[in-house]
């Protein structure tokens, strides 16, 4: 092995490897920074709706004096829903289903009642709700119902009721503190259920329940009642598409303008981050190409001497090992330095973000660290294969 190392040192080009090192460092840093920055900033635009992260719009019909006088309905019929589904900008659309029976509810925290009111529930198809299936399901006959509350409810409690009554404030991680009792009356039945709060929504000003519970309860408590939906949930491919606004204006539909703007901002954020990460990947690929050229040049310069080593009994694996170890050491150094720089850069920009948005949820670097390891494994594996193949070609006297 000492002979191989001596041959390697004789022809090694320090500037070439320095060029590879910094190019790979720069490329990997851009990729990881773009990925981490996107994860850190995304909660600002998704408004902490951890269960609804896609590009969804809530569509309803405009209500005005003319509608009231003419008696036009603000509900959507089947043909209107089909027409929305047929639009090029629509990925899928679903309807809001409302309760057809009477619902009373009592919400309390630490034994203190904070809400007693008649309410109504709504549901959307389960495909629009981004929570684990085991958390968002209902078994017929069960007395526990998963629910998602409007964030306005919890904000009124935290900044009003909790302060005046010296009660603990509730965050997303403390939803288990909420005791939500549901009383349902209809079709000669009167039953009590327990609401299991699994999250809060900034997008929806309604209490959301699973579609399966809604279908079953409407059939059980109001079998002869059926109403057309007044709102639709629409997933779009590009919220910045002008055709969406044109279509909504033409049909007399509306969405909350701030939500549409938030969706557009999120979409552009995804585009920018994707572009930055693509540039980083290109730089990484080019740096990998530089490394392979450097290794190939070293092997080529030493090809006759390496061939002699192979002929006197050195195995291809032993001859290739110094070159493989060199690439592994370089790749490990790149990965560790990239993680270190990313930590300090993230600490800097997160200080600014948290100053502007004090309520933003903190994210971790685990995903970025994992991505860095995945890139390291991929690049190293390709390096090892290419070096081994080059040495095998020399061994078989097929080197070009």
C-alpha angles and dihedrals in degrees: 000000000000090000092055092048090051090052090048094052092049095064104025115129110215095193091053093053092043088053091051092046096054095039091052091043091051093046096048092045092054092049095049094041092051092048094046094044091052092052092047097048099038094082088062090063100034090053093226093295093147091175098052113046104143127094097278127164126194108220126195137160121265113256118209143145091274091058092050093049096044093043093232113165122241092211127104120240126207095263092053091050091049090049092054090048090052094058117108093232093054121093094177139334132206136183131240112241117206132202115264094198138064118278126189120184140191121197122190141170123207090349092307114122112226103166135035113167148128107258141170131222131221133194138195128198110287092241089073094056115082102207131109111281093235090060096046105050138096130209115212110254095020117132094212119084125187111228138181115212128208110257089231088071094057093040090056089050096046098044099033121018098030094051095047093046098038092241125150118267118242126229130180090271093055100053089122088074090069116095107199118183120190125199116193125191128184146109091025093306129114118183140164123225135182117236113219106206110213100168151336131253132213092182099056126053092198140080107258123209130177116281091236092058092046094052093046097044094047090051092047102041101028109020095161098046125091128161132187115246119264094197137039131201112219128189111208131193097220119017089192091063109122089211089073093060092043092051094047092050092047093051096041093245126138143196129193102277095217091054091051090050090049090052090050091050092049090049093052090046089056091049094050094046091047090052093049092048091048090054090049091051091050090052090048091050091049091049090050088052090052090052093049091050090050093049092045090050091051092049091046092052090050097037096112093045092045089050089054090051090052091049094053092054110278110139120234089245093057093046092050095044099083091052091047093048090050093055093045092052091049092048093048091050090050092050096048095046091046091053091049094050091044091054094055095041091049091048089055099049094039088059089058094044094048090050091054095039109029092175095056114127115244117242130199134234094233094106092050092047089050091049090051091052091048092052090046092052092047096049093042093049092052090047092052093048094048094049093046091049092050093051091046089054089055091048091052091044089241098116112137 
